[in-house]
Amino acid sequence: MVRTADVFRKKSGIDVRTEHQAEHIDLSEGLVSGHTREGKRFELPFDRLLIATGADPIVPARPGFDLPGVMVVKTLDDAQAIKERITSHPVKRALILGMGYIAMEMAEALRERGIEVAMAKPRARLLPWLPEELAQRVGEELAAHQVALHTVFSVDHIEERGNHLAAVSASGDRLEADLVVVAIGVTPNSRLARDAGLALGPADAIAVDRQMRTSDDRIYAAGDCADAFHVVTGERVWIPLALRANRAGWAVADHLCGREVSLQGVVGSAVFKVFDLEVARTGLTAAEASEAGFDAATVTIKASSKAHSMPGASPILVHMVGDRRSGRLLGAQMVGREGAAHRINTAAVALHAAMTVAQFSESDLAYAPPFGPTWDPLLVGANQLIKAMK
Amino acid sequence: MKFVVIGGDAAGMSAASRAKRNDSGLAVTVLERSTTVSYSA
């Protein structure tokens, strides 16, 4: 639900000042200053400050990315602007730059409007954080919905010819479209913090402790601009997602009011839908596990979303990662038409509890034929992983 | 105490709303660069 600034002002008694761009934090004076959209300078004293400046979509500094019809997507406003563009200009073909989850959600939205969709990315692998077999299933889903995938396509520039746009690679290959959607990723908006001399973490996100304090303890940071501790590795990570942002916001409010707060961190749980497919992950991939120093063992199994006798049962691919040395469960990834998105949460909780694969395999998980096989797909995976870890 | 929030996104508005609920005497100001603040509470 979207609440307007007015509701926050009247119902919550929060002094919401829109069109106020903060530009500078003066640590010694405890002041924030900036300009309003009309160009009026403002200055505001604080006792405690929260930097919640979010993340901005990455737009390559290449020619043509500022053309009308080349649009980034990240916020609600961006999506609205794309909708308006489609309504006001005939769009027969769209090109999406990027193949992450926002890009895929855009592909689905555009296909639903009958628009031809092509996607392009510079690297070879679709969803490199998914095991090959699972990523391939996503590729098939996109192909089944007539989405053309152009991997190893680096856009050098975008040109306009008449009413049409073309993304042109360095070698002169062209992808033509009426609309280009830029969804290649986001970057933390940490400039204010950096300029104020606050410590930055991975990906230049603002480094925060378990109380959301930056390197200056009067100043908090939360949301997509801030980092977090990864529960599995204990290392700082930048995984900007909504639940963490909301929870970090609460933590700031509680700590500020003298309550005890210590956030455990994130395990990198994420789900998205691409057409009729659910894609889910939590914890580490095999590559991430090896990089973090674990002795990673993996297994990929195919299970059913319902008991085999049930109509409408569909396959779920489950990939699981464990550590041979400690026996610990490190991560899980899943793809399926149903039953993948919420099932991942079981594994997420196991990661928070630092369970071994053997302990996890003994979990008493719910069963009835419409919801899964007797042995839940995650338990089937865990049983196989135990063998693979020996 | 003056609590200033830069950014009216999910984290900023969550913090502002909860801080005000925790302590109604707190002076909470949110600075947002766009025309709207967004999402949840």
Interface residues (C-beta under 8 A of the other chain):
Chain A: M1 V2 R3 T4 A5 F8 S12 G13 I14 D15 V16 R17 T18 E19 H20 Q21 A22 V32 G34 L44 P45 F46 D47 R48 L49 L50 I51 A52 T53 G54 T75 L76 D77 N189 L192 Y220 A222 G223 D224 C225 A226 A242 A245 N246 R247 A248 G249 W250 V252 A253 D254 L256 C257 R259
Chain B: M1 K2 F3 V4 V5 I6 G7 G8 D9 A10 A11 G12 M13 S14 A15 A16 S17 R18 A19 K20 R21 N22 D23 S24 L26 A27 V28 T29 V30 L31 E32 R33 S34 T35 T36 V37 S38 Y39 S40 A41
